[in-house]
Amino acid sequence: MKKGIFYSAFLQTMKRHAWKGHARGGSEQEILERYGLEPSQLSTETYRKSGRGKMEGTRTGRGKRAPLTPQEEEPRRNRATHKLLHVLAGKARRKKLLSPKDMDVRPMMEVVKAAAFDILQAAGGCPASLREGRWLDLYSGTGAVGIEAMSRGCSEAHFVEMDPWVVSQVLRPNLEWTGFVDFSTVHTVRVERFLQQAQLTSGSDGSFDYISVTPPYEAVDYAILMDQLEKSSLIGKDSFVVVEYPLKTSMLETCAHLVKITDRRFGRTNLVIYGPAWAQRKRKPGLTQFPQEQF
């Protein structure tokens, strides 16, 4: 079967069905460009004839197409960004940050972020800024949490984000725009792999003063995640750990040797912060309990 036959059949199908509403007519060249195809890509190796003369291709079950692999899906996605986030305080205050328009990345709500940093600053004994230290931003996405940390006084931040597109089109531009790119390290790897590697190290050299954990809720087993974090060398004796988690998820009273400083609710989101015992004692009596935020 010659290539031209498949090329013609493809164009006729695209024009007739309009690709389920996505293709809106157009010339043959426009249709090909719209879907990132070239005539040379339509080869006879893509399909073959079965015994009954029907075309066989990438279909499964009752005519359903096989799901695309991540490598095949990524070029087809028209991902875009917008500027809805901004730095709340510190050196980069009011600077807007990029974030993806799609729902693959869910940044921490700014009201939650503001509360988390207010609590950390009060617990550290310096309400105006954070104690100097290293920040680890797990599931960093836009980098908004780690950037906020450096804006408020942290000396450096490490960002762990597995999506290469988010890293190149969102996270790194945000670091450049806020002026913190020289104080940042980006790890393009799954958080689980990063924690596994951290478990193999020993000593306090790899520990962080602050760790934020803001994962996509549906993709994480919090019991396993927190167990991995506790067993790693990332938590130091005076570290603070900030965890955002959904309703109907229970968190332990301790994280390694750290104690629970606060556990607050913001609508459908919960925020728990662990820290050293001295930070809990150092806080003023009026700050012991925080009211729940309702939306």
PLY file of the C-alpha trace (Angstrom):
ply
format ascii 1.0
element vertex 295
property float x
property float y
property float z
element edge 294
property int vertex1
property int vertex2
end_header
0.00 0.00 0.00
1.47 3.31 -1.04
2.08 6.20 1.32
-0.05 8.60 -0.75
-3.20 6.58 -0.13
-2.84 6.91 3.64
-2.00 10.59 3.31
-5.17 11.23 1.30
-7.31 9.11 3.64
-5.94 10.97 6.65
-6.82 14.36 5.17
-10.32 13.25 4.21
-10.92 11.90 7.72
-9.66 15.11 9.30
-11.92 17.27 7.13
-14.99 15.05 7.51
-14.90 14.56 11.27
-12.98 17.76 12.17
-11.02 15.66 14.66
-13.81 15.77 17.27
-14.19 19.52 17.10
-10.51 20.48 17.36
-9.73 20.83 13.65
-11.75 23.59 11.97
-11.21 22.79 8.31
-8.42 24.46 6.39
-6.08 23.43 3.62
-4.12 20.20 3.65
-0.94 22.02 4.61
-2.73 23.86 7.47
-4.14 20.62 8.84
-0.73 18.97 8.78
0.94 21.94 10.47
-1.80 22.11 13.09
-1.07 18.58 14.19
2.69 18.76 13.81
2.84 16.32 10.89
4.77 16.14 7.65
3.76 14.13 4.58
7.04 12.23 4.87
6.00 10.98 8.31
3.04 9.02 6.91
4.78 5.80 5.92
3.57 2.33 5.10
5.23 1.02 8.26
2.59 2.65 10.46
-0.16 0.29 9.38
-0.40 -3.12 7.80
-3.23 -5.11 6.30
-4.79 -7.87 8.34
-6.09 -11.10 6.93
-9.52 -9.53 6.27
-8.11 -6.51 4.50
-8.71 -4.14 7.44
-6.11 -1.67 8.48
-4.40 -2.40 11.76
-2.76 0.32 13.82
-2.47 1.68 17.33
-5.95 0.67 18.48
-7.02 -1.51 21.36
-10.24 -3.06 22.56
-13.38 -1.94 20.75
-11.72 0.50 18.40
-10.22 2.61 21.18
-6.83 4.15 20.57
-3.96 3.05 22.75
-2.94 5.77 25.24
0.00 7.90 24.22
3.24 7.58 26.09
4.45 10.70 27.98
7.06 11.24 25.25
4.33 11.19 22.58
1.86 13.27 24.57
4.19 16.13 25.57
4.74 17.63 22.07
0.99 17.59 21.40
0.06 19.56 24.50
-0.31 23.28 24.08
0.79 24.29 27.55
0.72 27.94 28.49
1.49 30.11 31.51
-0.01 33.10 33.26
0.99 35.41 36.12
-1.41 34.94 39.01
1.10 34.38 41.82
3.42 36.88 43.43
6.06 37.09 46.14
4.43 38.23 49.38
7.29 39.76 51.36
11.01 40.42 51.48
13.53 41.45 48.84
11.39 40.31 45.89
8.09 41.51 47.32
5.24 42.02 44.83
7.10 40.44 41.94
4.73 38.32 39.88
5.49 34.67 39.19
4.65 32.44 36.26
2.42 29.41 36.78
0.96 26.89 34.30
-2.61 27.41 33.15
-3.28 23.68 33.24
-4.05 21.76 36.42
-0.94 19.56 36.37
0.73 21.93 38.84
-1.22 23.14 41.88
0.68 25.91 43.67
0.21 26.49 47.38
-2.59 29.01 47.95
-1.16 32.38 48.87
-3.20 32.60 52.08
-1.68 29.27 53.15
1.80 30.39 52.13
1.45 33.63 54.09
0.32 31.77 57.21
3.15 29.23 56.94
5.85 31.88 56.76
4.32 33.95 59.56
4.38 30.87 61.80
7.95 29.98 60.84
9.19 33.50 61.50
7.45 33.65 64.88
8.72 30.19 65.85
12.25 31.16 64.88
12.12 34.22 67.10
12.40 36.74 64.27
8.94 37.96 63.15
10.38 40.25 60.46
12.24 37.57 58.50
13.36 33.94 58.44
16.47 32.71 60.16
19.23 32.27 57.60
19.46 28.74 56.31
18.92 26.30 53.46
15.44 25.60 52.10
14.36 22.38 50.35
11.25 22.78 48.19
9.81 19.32 47.39
7.25 19.16 44.57
8.34 22.70 43.85
6.35 23.32 40.64
6.48 27.09 40.15
9.11 27.48 42.87
6.88 29.99 44.68
7.58 28.56 48.14
11.36 28.38 47.81
11.47 31.81 46.18
9.41 33.25 49.04
11.90 31.70 51.45
14.91 33.34 49.79
13.07 36.64 49.56
12.51 36.48 53.33
16.10 35.66 54.29
17.13 32.11 53.36
20.62 31.92 51.89
19.85 29.23 49.29
17.11 26.91 48.08
16.94 23.52 46.39
13.97 22.75 44.15
12.82 19.21 43.32
10.46 19.04 40.33
10.03 16.12 37.92
8.34 17.93 34.99
11.00 19.20 32.53
8.56 21.63 30.89
7.68 23.22 34.24
11.38 23.49 35.11
12.38 25.15 31.82
9.30 27.31 31.18
8.15 28.22 34.69
10.60 27.53 37.52
13.84 28.78 35.96
12.24 31.96 34.51
10.81 32.71 37.97
14.24 32.31 39.54
15.80 34.61 36.94
13.05 37.22 37.28
13.35 37.37 41.07
17.16 37.41 41.00
17.69 34.16 42.92
19.00 31.90 40.17
22.57 32.05 41.54
21.37 30.91 44.96
19.29 28.01 43.70
19.79 24.37 42.73
17.16 22.60 40.63
16.79 18.81 40.74
14.72 17.54 37.81
13.80 14.21 39.36
10.90 12.51 41.11
10.69 13.34 44.81
10.59 9.64 45.66
13.91 9.09 43.87
15.41 12.17 45.50
14.44 10.88 48.96
15.75 7.40 48.16
19.11 8.88 47.26
19.07 10.97 50.45
18.52 7.82 52.52
21.84 6.49 51.26
23.77 9.45 52.68
24.69 9.97 56.30
25.75 12.85 58.50
24.34 16.36 58.87
26.02 17.96 55.84
23.01 17.18 53.66
20.37 18.45 56.07
18.19 21.50 55.45
16.98 24.15 57.86
13.57 24.22 56.20
11.71 21.64 54.11
8.40 22.27 52.35
6.27 19.37 51.09
3.43 20.41 48.78
2.56 17.37 46.63
-0.38 16.74 44.31
-2.82 15.17 46.75
-4.14 12.34 44.58
-0.69 11.14 43.51
0.86 10.69 46.95
0.66 8.22 49.81
1.44 10.51 52.74
2.37 7.68 55.09
5.04 6.43 52.68
6.19 9.94 51.81
6.66 11.03 55.42
8.36 7.74 56.27
10.87 8.32 53.47
11.50 11.85 54.67
12.02 10.76 58.28
14.55 8.09 57.28
16.60 10.47 55.14
19.44 12.70 56.27
17.58 15.81 55.11
16.13 16.67 58.53
18.56 18.32 60.94
18.20 18.77 64.69
16.81 22.31 64.29
14.90 21.85 61.03
11.36 22.95 60.28
9.13 20.84 58.02
6.06 22.35 56.34
3.51 19.90 54.89
0.37 20.71 52.93
-2.15 17.86 52.94
-5.84 17.23 52.14
-8.79 16.59 54.40
-9.39 13.03 55.64
-5.63 12.54 55.92
-4.12 12.21 59.39
-0.61 13.35 60.19
1.56 12.05 63.03
2.39 14.18 66.06
6.10 13.95 65.27
8.34 13.89 62.22
11.61 12.15 63.13
12.76 14.06 66.25
10.65 17.12 65.44
7.36 17.93 67.18
4.14 19.30 65.73
4.06 23.07 66.15
0.76 23.75 64.44
-1.91 22.03 62.37
-4.36 24.35 60.62
-7.21 24.02 58.16
-7.78 26.30 55.17
-10.98 25.17 53.48
-10.13 21.83 51.86
-6.41 22.21 52.59
-4.56 21.46 55.82
-1.16 22.76 56.87
1.05 21.12 59.47
4.44 22.41 60.62
6.98 20.36 62.55
9.94 21.88 64.34
12.37 21.48 67.24
10.96 21.44 70.77
12.70 24.72 71.63
10.72 26.51 68.91
7.45 25.35 70.43
8.47 26.58 73.89
9.76 29.87 72.50
6.44 30.90 71.02
4.21 33.27 72.94
1.18 31.80 74.75
-1.17 33.71 72.48
0.30 31.95 69.44
-0.07 28.41 70.79
-3.38 27.81 69.04
-4.29 29.12 65.63
-7.92 29.51 64.55
-9.04 27.55 61.54
-9.51 29.45 58.31
-12.78 28.75 56.52
-13.58 29.53 52.90
0 1
1 2
2 3
3 4
4 5
5 6
6 7
7 8
8 9
9 10
10 11
11 12
12 13
13 14
14 15
15 16
16 17
17 18
18 19
19 20
20 21
21 22
22 23
23 24
24 25
25 26
26 27
27 28
28 29
29 30
30 31
31 32
32 33
33 34
34 35
35 36
36 37
37 38
38 39
39 40
40 41
41 42
42 43
43 44
44 45
45 46
46 47
47 48
48 49
49 50
50 51
51 52
52 53
53 54
54 55
55 56
56 57
57 58
58 59
59 60
60 61
61 62
62 63
63 64
64 65
65 66
66 67
67 68
68 69
69 70
70 71
71 72
72 73
73 74
74 75
75 76
76 77
77 78
78 79
79 80
80 81
81 82
82 83
83 84
84 85
85 86
86 87
87 88
88 89
89 90
90 91
91 92
92 93
93 94
94 95
95 96
96 97
97 98
98 99
99 100
100 101
101 102
102 103
103 104
104 105
105 106
106 107
107 108
108 109
109 110
110 111
111 112
112 113
113 114
114 115
115 116
116 117
117 118
118 119
119 120
120 121
121 122
122 123
123 124
124 125
125 126
126 127
127 128
128 129
129 130
130 131
131 132
132 133
133 134
134 135
135 136
136 137
137 138
138 139
139 140
140 141
141 142
142 143
143 144
144 145
145 146
146 147
147 148
148 149
149 150
150 151
151 152
152 153
153 154
154 155
155 156
156 157
157 158
158 159
159 160
160 161
161 162
162 163
163 164
164 165
165 166
166 167
167 168
168 169
169 170
170 171
171 172
172 173
173 174
174 175
175 176
176 177
177 178
178 179
179 180
180 181
181 182
182 183
183 184
184 185
185 186
186 187
187 188
188 189
189 190
190 191
191 192
192 193
193 194
194 195
195 196
196 197
197 198
198 199
199 200
200 201
201 202
202 203
203 204
204 205
205 206
206 207
207 208
208 209
209 210
210 211
211 212
212 213
213 214
214 215
215 216
216 217
217 218
218 219
219 220
220 221
221 222
222 223
223 224
224 225
225 226
226 227
227 228
228 229
229 230
230 231
231 232
232 233
233 234
234 235
235 236
236 237
237 238
238 239
239 240
240 241
241 242
242 243
243 244
244 245
245 246
246 247
247 248
248 249
249 250
250 251
251 252
252 253
253 254
254 255
255 256
256 257
257 258
258 259
259 260
260 261
261 262
262 263
263 264
264 265
265 266
266 267
267 268
268 269
269 270
270 271
271 272
272 273
273 274
274 275
275 276
276 277
277 278
278 279
279 280
280 281
281 282
282 283
283 284
284 285
285 286
286 287
287 288
288 289
289 290
290 291
291 292
292 293
293 294
